[in-house]
Amino acid sequence: MTLREEIAVLRTRIGKAELERDTWRASGRQEKYLEADCVVEALELQLERLRQEGLRFFARNDSAPKSVRP
């Protein structure tokens, strides 16, 4: 799976987790809401790590001498 695909999958998972979180919030089930909110936060952290990993990867490849690039 490419980095873009992984990011797309995570965005989809975040969207579903946010919907679940919002549903629990609307229902008044505080404990379930807090659990779902933690899941959203964890997924957002994973997404940020992937973005940073991609930035580092592309920064390394951009700094390589042109004669070394494929």
BARO-359305 format. One record per atom (N, C-alpha, C, O): residue number from 1; x, y, z. Coordinates in steps of 0.1 Angstrom, whole numbers. Atoms other than C-alpha are relative to their C-alpha. Example, Ala and Ser with C-alpha at 12.3 -4.5 7.8 and 13.67 -1.06 7.14 Angstrom:
# residues 2
torse nr:1	X:9	Y:-12	Z:0 $
torse nr:1	X:123	Y:-45	Z:78 $
torse nr:1	X:9	Y:12	Z:0 $
torse nr:1	X:19	Y:12	Z:7 $
torse nr:2	X:-9	Y:-11	Z:0 $
torse nr:2	X:137	Y:-11	Z:71 $
torse nr:2	X:-8	Y:11	Z:8 $
torse nr:2	X:-3	Y:22	Z:9 $
***
This chain:
# residues 70
torse nr:1	X:9	Y:-12	Z:0 $
torse nr:1	X:0	Y:0	Z:0 $
torse nr:1	X:9	Y:12	Z:0 $
torse nr:1	X:19	Y:13	Z:7 $
torse nr:2	X:-8	Y:-12	Z:1 $
torse nr:2	X:14	Y:34	Z:-9 $
torse nr:2	X:-4	Y:9	Z:12 $
torse nr:2	X:-14	Y:7	Z:19 $
torse nr:3	X:3	Y:-10	Z:-11 $
torse nr:3	X:16	Y:63	Z:15 $
torse nr:3	X:-13	Y:7	Z:-2 $
torse nr:3	X:-21	Y:9	Z:7 $
torse nr:4	X:13	Y:-7	Z:3 $
torse nr:4	X:-13	Y:81	Z:-2 $
torse nr:4	X:-12	Y:-9	Z:3 $
torse nr:4	X:-22	Y:-5	Z:8 $
torse nr:5	X:11	Y:9	Z:-3 $
torse nr:5	X:-34	Y:50	Z:1 $
torse nr:5	X:-2	Y:-2	Z:15 $
torse nr:5	X:-13	Y:-2	Z:20 $
torse nr:6	X:1	Y:1	Z:-15 $
torse nr:6	X:-26	Y:46	Z:38 $
torse nr:6	X:-6	Y:13	Z:6 $
torse nr:6	X:-14	Y:11	Z:15 $
torse nr:7	X:6	Y:-13	Z:-5 $
torse nr:7	X:-35	Y:83	Z:43 $
torse nr:7	X:-15	Y:0	Z:-3 $
torse nr:7	X:-23	Y:4	Z:6 $
torse nr:8	X:14	Y:1	Z:3 $
torse nr:8	X:-68	Y:78	Z:25 $
torse nr:8	X:-8	Y:-9	Z:9 $
torse nr:8	X:-19	Y:-6	Z:13 $
torse nr:9	X:6	Y:10	Z:-9 $
torse nr:9	X:-76	Y:47	Z:46 $
torse nr:9	X:-2	Y:6	Z:14 $
torse nr:9	X:-13	Y:5	Z:20 $
torse nr:10	X:0	Y:-6	Z:-14 $
torse nr:10	X:-68	Y:66	Z:78 $
torse nr:10	X:-11	Y:11	Z:0 $
torse nr:10	X:-18	Y:12	Z:10 $
torse nr:11	X:10	Y:-11	Z:1 $
torse nr:11	X:-90	Y:96	Z:67 $
torse nr:11	X:-14	Y:-6	Z:1 $
torse nr:11	X:-23	Y:-1	Z:7 $
torse nr:12	X:13	Y:7	Z:0 $
torse nr:12	X:-119	Y:72	Z:61 $
torse nr:12	X:-3	Y:-5	Z:14 $
torse nr:12	X:-14	Y:-3	Z:19 $
torse nr:13	X:2	Y:5	Z:-14 $
torse nr:13	X:-114	Y:56	Z:95 $
torse nr:13	X:-3	Y:11	Z:10 $
torse nr:13	X:-11	Y:10	Z:19 $
torse nr:14	X:2	Y:-11	Z:-9 $
torse nr:14	X:-112	Y:90	Z:112 $
torse nr:14	X:-15	Y:5	Z:-2 $
torse nr:14	X:-21	Y:8	Z:8 $
torse nr:15	X:14	Y:-4	Z:3 $
torse nr:15	X:-145	Y:100	Z:95 $
torse nr:15	X:-10	Y:-9	Z:7 $
torse nr:15	X:-20	Y:-4	Z:13 $
torse nr:16	X:9	Y:9	Z:-7 $
torse nr:16	X:-162	Y:69	Z:108 $
torse nr:16	X:1	Y:1	Z:15 $
torse nr:16	X:-10	Y:1	Z:21 $
torse nr:17	X:-1	Y:-1	Z:-14 $
torse nr:17	X:-148	Y:73	Z:142 $
torse nr:17	X:-6	Y:13	Z:5 $
torse nr:17	X:-12	Y:13	Z:16 $
torse nr:18	X:6	Y:-12	Z:-4 $
torse nr:18	X:-159	Y:109	Z:144 $
torse nr:18	X:-15	Y:-1	Z:0 $
torse nr:18	X:-22	Y:4	Z:9 $
torse nr:19	X:14	Y:2	Z:0 $
torse nr:19	X:-194	Y:99	Z:134 $
torse nr:19	X:-5	Y:-8	Z:12 $
torse nr:19	X:-15	Y:-4	Z:18 $
torse nr:20	X:4	Y:8	Z:-12 $
torse nr:20	X:-195	Y:73	Z:161 $
torse nr:20	X:1	Y:8	Z:13 $
torse nr:20	X:-7	Y:8	Z:21 $
torse nr:21	X:-2	Y:-9	Z:-11 $
torse nr:21	X:-181	Y:98	Z:186 $
torse nr:21	X:-12	Y:9	Z:2 $
torse nr:21	X:-17	Y:11	Z:12 $
torse nr:22	X:11	Y:-9	Z:-1 $
torse nr:22	X:-207	Y:123	Z:177 $
torse nr:22	X:-14	Y:-6	Z:3 $
torse nr:22	X:-22	Y:0	Z:10 $
torse nr:23	X:13	Y:8	Z:-3 $
torse nr:23	X:-235	Y:97	Z:179 $
torse nr:23	X:0	Y:-2	Z:15 $
torse nr:23	X:-11	Y:0	Z:21 $
torse nr:24	X:0	Y:3	Z:-14 $
torse nr:24	X:-224	Y:88	Z:214 $
torse nr:24	X:-2	Y:13	Z:8 $
torse nr:24	X:-9	Y:13	Z:18 $
torse nr:25	X:2	Y:-13	Z:-7 $
torse nr:25	X:-222	Y:125	Z:224 $
torse nr:25	X:-15	Y:4	Z:0 $
torse nr:25	X:-20	Y:8	Z:10 $
torse nr:26	X:15	Y:-4	Z:1 $
torse nr:26	X:-258	Y:131	Z:211 $
torse nr:26	X:-8	Y:-9	Z:9 $
torse nr:26	X:-19	Y:-4	Z:14 $
torse nr:27	X:8	Y:9	Z:-8 $
torse nr:27	X:-270	Y:101	Z:230 $
torse nr:27	X:1	Y:2	Z:15 $
torse nr:27	X:-7	Y:-3	Z:23 $
torse nr:28	X:-2	Y:-3	Z:-14 $
torse nr:28	X:-256	Y:114	Z:263 $
torse nr:28	X:8	Y:-11	Z:7 $
torse nr:28	X:10	Y:-10	Z:19 $
torse nr:29	X:-8	Y:11	Z:-6 $
torse nr:29	X:-235	Y:83	Z:269 $
torse nr:29	X:15	Y:5	Z:1 $
torse nr:29	X:23	Y:2	Z:-7 $
torse nr:30	X:-12	Y:-6	Z:-2 $
torse nr:30	X:-205	Y:101	Z:283 $
torse nr:30	X:12	Y:-9	Z:-1 $
torse nr:30	X:22	Y:-6	Z:-7 $
torse nr:31	X:-11	Y:9	Z:0 $
torse nr:31	X:-183	Y:71	Z:288 $
torse nr:31	X:3	Y:-5	Z:-14 $
torse nr:31	X:15	Y:-5	Z:-18 $
torse nr:32	X:-2	Y:5	Z:14 $
torse nr:32	X:-188	Y:58	Z:253 $
torse nr:32	X:5	Y:12	Z:-9 $
torse nr:32	X:14	Y:9	Z:-18 $
torse nr:33	X:-5	Y:-11	Z:8 $
torse nr:33	X:-183	Y:93	Z:239 $
torse nr:33	X:15	Y:2	Z:3 $
torse nr:33	X:23	Y:4	Z:-7 $
torse nr:34	X:-15	Y:-2	Z:-3 $
torse nr:34	X:-149	Y:96	Z:257 $
torse nr:34	X:8	Y:-10	Z:-6 $
torse nr:34	X:19	Y:-8	Z:-11 $
torse nr:35	X:-8	Y:11	Z:6 $
torse nr:35	X:-138	Y:62	Z:245 $
torse nr:35	X:1	Y:3	Z:-15 $
torse nr:35	X:12	Y:2	Z:-21 $
torse nr:36	X:-1	Y:-3	Z:14 $
torse nr:36	X:-147	Y:72	Z:209 $
torse nr:36	X:8	Y:12	Z:-3 $
torse nr:36	X:15	Y:12	Z:-13 $
torse nr:37	X:-9	Y:-11	Z:2 $
torse nr:37	X:-130	Y:105	Z:213 $
torse nr:37	X:15	Y:-3	Z:0 $
torse nr:37	X:23	Y:2	Z:-7 $
torse nr:38	X:-14	Y:4	Z:-1 $
torse nr:38	X:-98	Y:88	Z:223 $
torse nr:38	X:4	Y:-8	Z:-13 $
torse nr:38	X:15	Y:-7	Z:-18 $
torse nr:39	X:-2	Y:7	Z:12 $
torse nr:39	X:-101	Y:66	Z:192 $
torse nr:39	X:3	Y:10	Z:-11 $
torse nr:39	X:12	Y:9	Z:-19 $
torse nr:40	X:-2	Y:-10	Z:10 $
torse nr:40	X:-104	Y:97	Z:170 $
torse nr:40	X:14	Y:6	Z:2 $
torse nr:40	X:21	Y:8	Z:-8 $
torse nr:41	X:-13	Y:-6	Z:-3 $
torse nr:41	X:-74	Y:113	Z:187 $
torse nr:41	X:12	Y:-9	Z:-4 $
torse nr:41	X:22	Y:-5	Z:-10 $
torse nr:42	X:-11	Y:10	Z:4 $
torse nr:42	X:-53	Y:81	Z:182 $
torse nr:42	X:1	Y:-1	Z:-15 $
torse nr:42	X:13	Y:-1	Z:-20 $
torse nr:43	X:-1	Y:1	Z:15 $
torse nr:43	X:-62	Y:79	Z:145 $
torse nr:43	X:6	Y:13	Z:-6 $
torse nr:43	X:14	Y:12	Z:-15 $
torse nr:44	X:-5	Y:-13	Z:5 $
torse nr:44	X:-54	Y:116	Z:140 $
torse nr:44	X:15	Y:0	Z:3 $
torse nr:44	X:23	Y:5	Z:-6 $
torse nr:45	X:-14	Y:0	Z:-2 $
torse nr:45	X:-20	Y:110	Z:156 $
torse nr:45	X:7	Y:-9	Z:-10 $
torse nr:45	X:18	Y:-6	Z:-15 $
torse nr:46	X:-5	Y:9	Z:10 $
torse nr:46	X:-14	Y:80	Z:133 $
torse nr:46	X:1	Y:8	Z:-14 $
torse nr:46	X:11	Y:6	Z:-21 $
torse nr:47	X:0	Y:-8	Z:13 $
torse nr:47	X:-23	Y:103	Z:103 $
torse nr:47	X:11	Y:10	Z:0 $
torse nr:47	X:18	Y:11	Z:-10 $
torse nr:48	X:-11	Y:-10	Z:-1 $
torse nr:48	X:1	Y:130	Z:115 $
torse nr:48	X:14	Y:-7	Z:-2 $
torse nr:48	X:22	Y:-2	Z:-8 $
torse nr:49	X:-13	Y:8	Z:2 $
torse nr:49	X:29	Y:104	Z:118 $
torse nr:49	X:3	Y:-4	Z:-14 $
torse nr:49	X:14	Y:-2	Z:-19 $
torse nr:50	X:-2	Y:4	Z:14 $
torse nr:50	X:23	Y:92	Z:83 $
torse nr:50	X:3	Y:12	Z:-8 $
torse nr:50	X:12	Y:12	Z:-17 $
torse nr:51	X:-3	Y:-12	Z:7 $
torse nr:51	X:23	Y:128	Z:70 $
torse nr:51	X:15	Y:4	Z:2 $
torse nr:51	X:22	Y:7	Z:-7 $
torse nr:52	X:-14	Y:-4	Z:-3 $
torse nr:52	X:56	Y:135	Z:88 $
torse nr:52	X:10	Y:-10	Z:-7 $
torse nr:52	X:20	Y:-6	Z:-12 $
torse nr:53	X:-9	Y:11	Z:6 $
torse nr:53	X:71	Y:102	Z:75 $
torse nr:53	X:1	Y:4	Z:-15 $
torse nr:53	X:12	Y:3	Z:-21 $
torse nr:54	X:0	Y:-4	Z:15 $
torse nr:54	X:61	Y:113	Z:39 $
torse nr:54	X:8	Y:12	Z:-2 $
torse nr:54	X:16	Y:13	Z:-12 $
torse nr:55	X:-8	Y:-12	Z:1 $
torse nr:55	X:76	Y:147	Z:44 $
torse nr:55	X:15	Y:-3	Z:1 $
torse nr:55	X:23	Y:2	Z:-7 $
torse nr:56	X:-14	Y:3	Z:-1 $
torse nr:56	X:109	Y:133	Z:56 $
torse nr:56	X:5	Y:-8	Z:-12 $
torse nr:56	X:16	Y:-6	Z:-17 $
torse nr:57	X:-3	Y:8	Z:11 $
torse nr:57	X:109	Y:108	Z:28 $
torse nr:57	X:3	Y:9	Z:-12 $
torse nr:57	X:13	Y:7	Z:-19 $
torse nr:58	X:-2	Y:-8	Z:12 $
torse nr:58	X:104	Y:134	Z:1 $
torse nr:58	X:11	Y:10	Z:2 $
torse nr:58	X:17	Y:14	Z:-8 $
torse nr:59	X:-11	Y:-9	Z:-3 $
torse nr:59	X:128	Y:158	Z:18 $
torse nr:59	X:13	Y:-7	Z:-3 $
torse nr:59	X:22	Y:-1	Z:-9 $
torse nr:60	X:-12	Y:8	Z:2 $
torse nr:60	X:155	Y:131	Z:17 $
torse nr:60	X:2	Y:-1	Z:-15 $
torse nr:60	X:14	Y:0	Z:-20 $
torse nr:61	X:-1	Y:2	Z:14 $
torse nr:61	X:148	Y:124	Z:-20 $
torse nr:61	X:3	Y:13	Z:-8 $
torse nr:61	X:10	Y:12	Z:-18 $
torse nr:62	X:-2	Y:-13	Z:7 $
torse nr:62	X:147	Y:161	Z:-30 $
torse nr:62	X:15	Y:4	Z:2 $
torse nr:62	X:20	Y:12	Z:-6 $
torse nr:63	X:-13	Y:-4	Z:-3 $
torse nr:63	X:181	Y:166	Z:-14 $
torse nr:63	X:11	Y:-8	Z:-6 $
torse nr:63	X:23	Y:-5	Z:-6 $
torse nr:64	X:-10	Y:9	Z:7 $
torse nr:64	X:198	Y:138	Z:-33 $
torse nr:64	X:5	Y:7	Z:-12 $
torse nr:64	X:-3	Y:14	Z:-19 $
torse nr:65	X:-6	Y:-6	Z:12 $
torse nr:65	X:221	Y:149	Z:-61 $
torse nr:65	X:-8	Y:-5	Z:-12 $
torse nr:65	X:-12	Y:-17	Z:-12 $
torse nr:66	X:8	Y:4	Z:12 $
torse nr:66	X:203	Y:148	Z:-95 $
torse nr:66	X:6	Y:-12	Z:-7 $
torse nr:66	X:-1	Y:-20	Z:-13 $
torse nr:67	X:-6	Y:12	Z:7 $
torse nr:67	X:228	Y:123	Z:-108 $
torse nr:67	X:-3	Y:-13	Z:7 $
torse nr:67	X:-1	Y:-24	Z:0 $
torse nr:68	X:3	Y:12	Z:-8 $
torse nr:68	X:218	Y:98	Z:-81 $
torse nr:68	X:-15	Y:-3	Z:-2 $
torse nr:68	X:-19	Y:-15	Z:0 $
torse nr:69	X:15	Y:3	Z:2 $
torse nr:69	X:180	Y:102	Z:-88 $
torse nr:69	X:-2	Y:-9	Z:-12 $
torse nr:69	X:5	Y:-8	Z:-22 $
torse nr:70	X:4	Y:9	Z:11 $
torse nr:70	X:164	Y:75	Z:-109 $
torse nr:70	X:-6	Y:8	Z:-12 $
torse nr:70	X:-10	Y:2	Z:-22 $
***
